[in-house]
Amino acid sequence: MKIIDLNDGSRKVDLEATVTEKEEPREITTRYGKTKIANATIEDDSGSITLVLWGDETEKLKEGDKIRIENGFVREWNNSLQLSIGKYGRMTVL
């Protein structure tokens, strides 16, 4: 699957991409308690998308890493598509 093929509501997203940018993690409070969140921009040869990282995932990536996402999903947030891994997905640094 390529980034250009993703749209709001895409499920079972499997793709490989490169991390081109990563924000510093910040702490937020959710209804489940405090956790860390960070956004990263990933791209492949078709385009780019924001990858939302939660909890321990925020420390796993750095700019330039090539990653594989398995079973991710896409949602629209503030008129922008965001790819998330969720609890059923997996992210691997290649």
N, CA, C and O atoms as a GROMACS GRO file, in nm:
protein
  376
    1MET      N    1   0.084  -0.118   0.000
    1MET     CA    2   0.000   0.000   0.000
    1MET      C    3   0.088   0.124   0.000
    1MET      O    4   0.195   0.125   0.061
    2LYS      N    5   0.045   0.228  -0.067
    2LYS     CA    6   0.118   0.354  -0.075
    2LYS      C    7   0.041   0.463   0.000
    2LYS      O    8  -0.080   0.453   0.017
    3ILE      N    9   0.112   0.566   0.045
    3ILE     CA   10   0.051   0.675   0.120
    3ILE      C   11  -0.057   0.745   0.037
    3ILE      O   12  -0.160   0.786   0.091
    4ILE      N   13  -0.035   0.759  -0.092
    4ILE     CA   14  -0.133   0.827  -0.177
    4ILE      C   15  -0.268   0.755  -0.178
    4ILE      O   16  -0.371   0.817  -0.204
    5ASP      N   17  -0.269   0.625  -0.149
    5ASP     CA   18  -0.392   0.545  -0.149
    5ASP      C   19  -0.473   0.559  -0.021
    5ASP      O   20  -0.586   0.511  -0.015
    6LEU      N   21  -0.419   0.624   0.081
    6LEU     CA   22  -0.487   0.633   0.211
    6LEU      C   23  -0.593   0.741   0.211
    6LEU      O   24  -0.577   0.846   0.148
    7ASN      N   25  -0.702   0.716   0.283
    7ASN     CA   26  -0.806   0.817   0.302
    7ASN      C   27  -0.868   0.797   0.439
    7ASN      O   28  -0.841   0.698   0.507
    8ASP      N   29  -0.951   0.892   0.480
    8ASP     CA   30  -1.015   0.887   0.611
    8ASP      C   31  -1.094   0.756   0.622
    8ASP      O   32  -1.179   0.726   0.538
    9GLY      N   33  -1.065   0.679   0.725
    9GLY     CA   34  -1.133   0.552   0.744
    9GLY      C   35  -1.057   0.431   0.693
    9GLY      O   36  -1.102   0.318   0.711
   10SER      N   37  -0.942   0.451   0.629
   10SER     CA   38  -0.863   0.337   0.583
   10SER      C   39  -0.824   0.250   0.702
   10SER      O   40  -0.783   0.300   0.806
   11ARG      N   41  -0.838   0.120   0.686
   11ARG     CA   42  -0.804   0.023   0.792
   11ARG      C   43  -0.710  -0.082   0.734
   11ARG      O   44  -0.694  -0.093   0.613
   12LYS      N   45  -0.650  -0.158   0.823
   12LYS     CA   46  -0.556  -0.265   0.784
   12LYS      C   47  -0.448  -0.210   0.691
   12LYS      O   48  -0.415  -0.270   0.588
   13VAL      N   49  -0.394  -0.095   0.729
   13VAL     CA   50  -0.292  -0.028   0.649
   13VAL      C   51  -0.156  -0.093   0.674
   13VAL      O   52  -0.108  -0.097   0.787
   14ASP      N   53  -0.095  -0.145   0.568
   14ASP     CA   54   0.040  -0.200   0.572
   14ASP      C   55   0.124  -0.120   0.472
   14ASP      O   56   0.090  -0.113   0.354
   15LEU      N   57   0.232  -0.060   0.520
   15LEU     CA   58   0.318   0.016   0.430
   15LEU      C   59   0.458   0.032   0.487
   15LEU      O   60   0.480   0.010   0.607
   16GLU      N   61   0.551   0.068   0.401
   16GLU     CA   62   0.686   0.103   0.441
   16GLU      C   63   0.711   0.248   0.403
   16GLU      O   64   0.670   0.293   0.296
   17ALA      N   65   0.778   0.321   0.492
   17ALA     CA   66   0.803   0.462   0.468
   17ALA      C   67   0.927   0.507   0.545
   17ALA      O   68   0.982   0.432   0.626
   18THR      N   69   0.969   0.629   0.519
   18THR     CA   70   1.084   0.688   0.586
   18THR      C   71   1.038   0.805   0.673
   18THR      O   72   0.954   0.885   0.631
   19VAL      N   73   1.093   0.814   0.794
   19VAL     CA   74   1.061   0.924   0.885
   19VAL      C   75   1.141   1.047   0.840
   19VAL      O   76   1.264   1.045   0.839
   20THR      N   77   1.070   1.152   0.802
   20THR     CA   78   1.137   1.274   0.755
   20THR      C   79   1.140   1.384   0.861
   20THR      O   80   1.221   1.477   0.852
   21GLU      N   81   1.053   1.372   0.960
   21GLU     CA   82   1.045   1.475   1.065
   21GLU      C   83   0.980   1.412   1.187
   21GLU      O   84   0.891   1.328   1.174
   22LYS      N   85   1.025   1.452   1.307
   22LYS     CA   86   0.963   1.401   1.430
   22LYS      C   87   0.963   1.509   1.536
   22LYS      O   88   1.066   1.570   1.565
   23GLU      N   89   0.845   1.532   1.594
   23GLU     CA   90   0.833   1.629   1.703
   23GLU      C   91   0.886   1.568   1.832
   23GLU      O   92   0.895   1.446   1.846
   24GLU      N   93   0.921   1.655   1.926
   24GLU     CA   94   0.955   1.609   2.059
   24GLU      C   95   0.828   1.557   2.126
   24GLU      O   96   0.722   1.617   2.111
   25PRO      N   97   0.837   1.446   2.201
   25PRO     CA   98   0.718   1.396   2.272
   25PRO      C   99   0.671   1.497   2.376
   25PRO      O  100   0.750   1.568   2.437
   26ARG      N  101   0.540   1.502   2.394
   26ARG     CA  102   0.481   1.588   2.498
   26ARG      C  103   0.385   1.504   2.580
   26ARG      O  104   0.330   1.406   2.531
   27GLU      N  105   0.367   1.542   2.704
   27GLU     CA  106   0.278   1.467   2.792
   27GLU      C  107   0.138   1.526   2.788
   27GLU      O  108   0.121   1.647   2.795
   28ILE      N  109   0.040   1.438   2.776
   28ILE     CA  110  -0.099   1.482   2.777
   28ILE      C  111  -0.176   1.397   2.878
   28ILE      O  112  -0.131   1.290   2.919
   29THR      N  113  -0.293   1.446   2.916
   29THR     CA  114  -0.381   1.370   3.004
   29THR      C  115  -0.503   1.328   2.924
   29THR      O  116  -0.572   1.411   2.866
   30THR      N  117  -0.528   1.198   2.921
   30THR     CA  118  -0.644   1.143   2.854
   30THR      C  119  -0.739   1.090   2.959
   30THR      O  120  -0.711   1.099   3.078
   31ARG      N  121  -0.851   1.038   2.916
   31ARG     CA  122  -0.944   0.981   3.014
   31ARG      C  123  -0.887   0.857   3.082
   31ARG      O  124  -0.940   0.810   3.182
   32TYR      N  125  -0.777   0.804   3.026
   32TYR     CA  126  -0.712   0.686   3.085
   32TYR      C  127  -0.591   0.723   3.170
   32TYR      O  128  -0.526   0.635   3.226
   33GLY      N  129  -0.560   0.852   3.179
   33GLY     CA  130  -0.445   0.897   3.257
   33GLY      C  131  -0.345   0.970   3.169
   33GLY      O  132  -0.376   1.008   3.056
   34LYS      N  133  -0.224   0.990   3.224
   34LYS     CA  134  -0.121   1.063   3.151
   34LYS      C  135  -0.047   0.969   3.057
   34LYS      O  136  -0.025   0.852   3.088
   35THR      N  137  -0.010   1.023   2.942
   35THR     CA  138   0.069   0.950   2.844
   35THR      C  139   0.146   1.049   2.758
   35THR      O  140   0.123   1.169   2.764
   36LYS      N  141   0.239   0.996   2.680
   36LYS     CA  142   0.315   1.080   2.587
   36LYS      C  143   0.256   1.066   2.448
   36LYS      O  144   0.200   0.962   2.413
   37ILE      N  145   0.270   1.174   2.370
   37ILE     CA  146   0.226   1.173   2.230
   37ILE      C  147   0.327   1.253   2.149
   37ILE      O  148   0.383   1.351   2.197
   38ALA      N  149   0.348   1.210   2.026
   38ALA     CA  150   0.436   1.284   1.935
   38ALA      C  151   0.388   1.258   1.792
   38ALA      O  152   0.338   1.150   1.762
   39ASN      N  153   0.404   1.355   1.707
   39ASN     CA  154   0.373   1.340   1.565
   39ASN      C  155   0.503   1.327   1.486
   39ASN      O  156   0.602   1.394   1.516
   40ALA      N  157   0.499   1.241   1.387
   40ALA     CA  158   0.612   1.226   1.295
   40ALA      C  159   0.556   1.235   1.154
   40ALA      O  160   0.443   1.193   1.128
   41THR      N  161   0.635   1.289   1.063
   41THR     CA  162   0.598   1.289   0.922
   41THR      C  163   0.673   1.176   0.855
   41THR      O  164   0.795   1.164   0.867
   42ILE      N  165   0.597   1.090   0.784
   42ILE     CA  166   0.660   0.981   0.711
   42ILE      C  167   0.626   0.997   0.563
   42ILE      O  168   0.523   1.054   0.528
   43GLU      N  169   0.714   0.946   0.478
   43GLU     CA  170   0.688   0.957   0.335
   43GLU      C  171   0.740   0.834   0.261
   43GLU      O  172   0.833   0.766   0.304
   44ASP      N  173   0.674   0.809   0.149
   44ASP     CA  174   0.722   0.710   0.053
   44ASP      C  175   0.728   0.780  -0.083
   44ASP      O  176   0.719   0.902  -0.090
   45ASP      N  177   0.744   0.704  -0.190
   45ASP     CA  178   0.758   0.769  -0.321
   45ASP      C  179   0.628   0.829  -0.374
   45ASP      O  180   0.628   0.891  -0.480
   46SER      N  181   0.516   0.810  -0.300
   46SER     CA  182   0.388   0.863  -0.347
   46SER      C  183   0.340   0.986  -0.270
   46SER      O  184   0.251   1.057  -0.317
   47GLY      N  185   0.397   1.013  -0.152
   47GLY     CA  186   0.352   1.126  -0.072
   47GLY      C  187   0.394   1.115   0.073
   47GLY      O  188   0.481   1.035   0.107
   48SER      N  189   0.330   1.196   0.159
   48SER     CA  190   0.364   1.196   0.301
   48SER      C  191   0.235   1.203   0.384
   48SER      O  192   0.129   1.244   0.336
   49ILE      N  193   0.248   1.162   0.512
   49ILE     CA  194   0.135   1.164   0.604
   49ILE      C  195   0.190   1.179   0.745
   49ILE      O  196   0.306   1.147   0.771
   50THR      N  197   0.107   1.228   0.836
   50THR     CA  198   0.145   1.238   0.977
   50THR      C  199   0.120   1.104   1.044
   50THR      O  200   0.012   1.046   1.033
   51LEU      N  201   0.221   1.055   1.114
   51LEU     CA  202   0.210   0.933   1.194
   51LEU      C  203   0.200   0.976   1.339
   51LEU      O  204   0.288   1.047   1.389
   52VAL      N  205   0.094   0.934   1.409
   52VAL     CA  206   0.074   0.969   1.549
   52VAL      C  207   0.134   0.858   1.635
   52VAL      O  208   0.098   0.741   1.621
   53LEU      N  209   0.225   0.897   1.724
   53LEU     CA  210   0.292   0.802   1.813
   53LEU      C  211   0.243   0.823   1.956
   53LEU      O  212   0.235   0.936   2.003
   54TRP      N  213   0.210   0.714   2.024
   54TRP     CA  214   0.159   0.719   2.160
   54TRP      C  215   0.249   0.640   2.253
   54TRP      O  216   0.310   0.541   2.213
   55GLY      N  217   0.258   0.684   2.379
   55GLY     CA  218   0.329   0.609   2.483
   55GLY      C  219   0.473   0.580   2.446
   55GLY      O  220   0.547   0.669   2.406
   56ASP      N  221   0.513   0.453   2.461
   56ASP     CA  222   0.652   0.412   2.436
   56ASP      C  223   0.693   0.428   2.290
   56ASP      O  224   0.812   0.440   2.261
   57GLU      N  225   0.596   0.430   2.198
   57GLU     CA  226   0.627   0.448   2.056
   57GLU      C  227   0.698   0.580   2.031
   57GLU      O  228   0.774   0.592   1.936
   58THR      N  229   0.674   0.681   2.117
   58THR     CA  230   0.731   0.814   2.095
   58THR      C  231   0.883   0.813   2.101
   58THR      O  232   0.948   0.903   2.047
   59GLU      N  233   0.941   0.712   2.167
   59GLU     CA  234   1.087   0.705   2.183
   59GLU      C  235   1.153   0.613   2.082
   59GLU      O  236   1.276   0.608   2.075
   60LYS      N  237   1.075   0.541   2.002
   60LYS     CA  238   1.131   0.438   1.913
   60LYS      C  239   1.187   0.492   1.782
   60LYS      O  240   1.271   0.427   1.720
   61LEU      N  241   1.143   0.609   1.738
   61LEU     CA  242   1.180   0.659   1.605
   61LEU      C  243   1.270   0.780   1.611
   61LEU      O  244   1.270   0.857   1.708
   62LYS      N  245   1.349   0.795   1.503
   62LYS     CA  246   1.425   0.918   1.483
   62LYS      C  247   1.421   0.952   1.334
   62LYS      O  248   1.392   0.865   1.251
   63GLU      N  249   1.449   1.074   1.302
   63GLU     CA  250   1.448   1.117   1.162
   63GLU      C  251   1.545   1.031   1.081
   63GLU      O  252   1.657   1.003   1.125
   64GLY      N  253   1.501   0.990   0.963
   64GLY     CA  254   1.584   0.909   0.876
   64GLY      C  255   1.555   0.759   0.886
   64GLY      O  256   1.597   0.683   0.799
   65ASP      N  257   1.484   0.716   0.991
   65ASP     CA  258   1.452   0.574   1.006
   65ASP      C  259   1.357   0.528   0.896
   65ASP      O  260   1.267   0.602   0.856
   66LYS      N  261   1.379   0.408   0.848
   66LYS     CA  262   1.284   0.344   0.756
   66LYS      C  263   1.200   0.250   0.843
   66LYS      O  264   1.254   0.172   0.921
   67ILE      N  265   1.067   0.259   0.827
   67ILE     CA  266   0.978   0.182   0.914
   67ILE      C  267   0.877   0.102   0.832
   67ILE      O  268   0.851   0.132   0.715
   68ARG      N  269   0.822   0.001   0.896
   68ARG     CA  270   0.710  -0.076   0.840
   68ARG      C  271   0.594  -0.065   0.938
   68ARG      O  272   0.610  -0.091   1.058
   69ILE      N  273   0.479  -0.026   0.887
   69ILE     CA  274   0.355  -0.021   0.965
   69ILE      C  275   0.269  -0.138   0.920
   69ILE      O  276   0.251  -0.160   0.801
   70GLU      N  277   0.216  -0.212   1.017
   70GLU     CA  278   0.125  -0.322   0.986
   70GLU      C  279  -0.004  -0.302   1.064
   70GLU      O  280  -0.002  -0.275   1.184
   71ASN      N  281  -0.115  -0.315   0.996
   71ASN     CA  282  -0.249  -0.306   1.055
   71ASN      C  283  -0.278  -0.170   1.118
   71ASN      O  284  -0.341  -0.162   1.223
   72GLY      N  285  -0.231  -0.063   1.053
   72GLY     CA  286  -0.260   0.072   1.100
   72GLY      C  287  -0.397   0.118   1.052
   72GLY      O  288  -0.466   0.046   0.979
   73PHE      N  289  -0.435   0.239   1.093
   73PHE     CA  290  -0.561   0.297   1.047
   73PHE      C  291  -0.545   0.447   1.030
   73PHE      O  292  -0.456   0.508   1.088
   74VAL      N  293  -0.633   0.506   0.949
   74VAL     CA  294  -0.624   0.649   0.917
   74VAL      C  295  -0.751   0.720   0.962
   74VAL      O  296  -0.862   0.670   0.944
   75ARG      N  297  -0.731   0.837   1.022
   75ARG     CA  298  -0.842   0.925   1.059
   75ARG      C  299  -0.806   1.066   1.016
   75ARG      O  300  -0.689   1.102   1.002
   76GLU      N  301  -0.911   1.145   0.997
   76GLU     CA  302  -0.889   1.287   0.967
   76GLU      C  303  -0.898   1.364   1.097
   76GLU      O  304  -0.989   1.343   1.177
   77TRP      N  305  -0.802   1.455   1.119
   77TRP     CA  306  -0.799   1.539   1.238
   77TRP      C  307  -0.757   1.678   1.195
   77TRP      O  308  -0.650   1.694   1.135
   78ASN      N  309  -0.838   1.778   1.223
   78ASN     CA  310  -0.808   1.916   1.183
   78ASN      C  311  -0.778   1.927   1.034
   78ASN      O  312  -0.680   1.989   0.994
   79ASN      N  313  -0.863   1.865   0.952
   79ASN     CA  314  -0.853   1.869   0.806
   79ASN      C  315  -0.723   1.808   0.752
   79ASN      O  316  -0.677   1.845   0.644
   80SER      N  317  -0.665   1.716   0.827
   80SER     CA  318  -0.542   1.651   0.786
   80SER      C  319  -0.551   1.502   0.818
   80SER      O  320  -0.603   1.464   0.923
   81LEU      N  321  -0.501   1.417   0.728
   81LEU     CA  322  -0.503   1.274   0.753
   81LEU      C  323  -0.390   1.236   0.848
   81LEU      O  324  -0.279   1.286   0.838
   82GLN      N  325  -0.422   1.144   0.942
   82GLN     CA  326  -0.323   1.097   1.037
   82GLN      C  327  -0.327   0.945   1.041
   82GLN      O  328  -0.434   0.884   1.048
   83LEU      N  329  -0.210   0.885   1.035
   83LEU     CA  330  -0.195   0.740   1.044
   83LEU      C  331  -0.164   0.704   1.188
   83LEU      O  332  -0.075   0.764   1.249
   84SER      N  333  -0.236   0.606   1.242
   84SER     CA  334  -0.212   0.558   1.378
   84SER      C  335  -0.192   0.408   1.377
   84SER      O  336  -0.240   0.338   1.288
   85ILE      N  337  -0.120   0.360   1.476
   85ILE     CA  338  -0.093   0.218   1.486
   85ILE      C  339  -0.201   0.151   1.571
   85ILE      O  340  -0.243   0.039   1.540
   86GLY      N  341  -0.245   0.218   1.677
   86GLY     CA  342  -0.348   0.160   1.762
   86GLY      C  343  -0.298   0.038   1.837
   86GLY      O  344  -0.181   0.003   1.828
   87LYS      N  345  -0.387  -0.025   1.911
   87LYS     CA  346  -0.343  -0.140   1.991
   87LYS      C  347  -0.332  -0.268   1.912
   87LYS      O  348  -0.271  -0.364   1.959
   88TYR      N  349  -0.389  -0.274   1.793
   88TYR     CA  350  -0.382  -0.396   1.713
   88TYR      C  351  -0.278  -0.389   1.602
   88TYR      O  352  -0.254  -0.488   1.533
   89GLY      N  353  -0.216  -0.273   1.584
   89GLY     CA  354  -0.116  -0.256   1.480
   89GLY      C  355   0.024  -0.276   1.533
   89GLY      O  356   0.047  -0.297   1.652
   90ARG      N  357   0.119  -0.270   1.440
   90ARG     CA  358   0.258  -0.290   1.478
   90ARG      C  359   0.347  -0.199   1.394
   90ARG      O  360   0.321  -0.177   1.276
   91MET      N  361   0.453  -0.147   1.458
   91MET     CA  362   0.551  -0.064   1.388
   91MET      C  363   0.688  -0.127   1.409
   91MET      O  364   0.725  -0.160   1.521
   92THR      N  365   0.762  -0.144   1.300
   92THR     CA  366   0.895  -0.202   1.306
   92THR      C  367   0.993  -0.106   1.240
   92THR      O  368   0.968  -0.057   1.130
   93VAL      N  369   1.104  -0.078   1.308
   93VAL     CA  370   1.211   0.000   1.247
   93VAL      C  371   1.297  -0.097   1.169
   93VAL      O  372   1.350  -0.194   1.224
   94LEU      N  373   1.312  -0.070   1.038
   94LEU     CA  374   1.387  -0.163   0.951
   94LEU      C  375   1.536  -0.136   0.955
   94LEU      O  376   1.613  -0.204   0.887
   0.00000   0.00000   0.00000
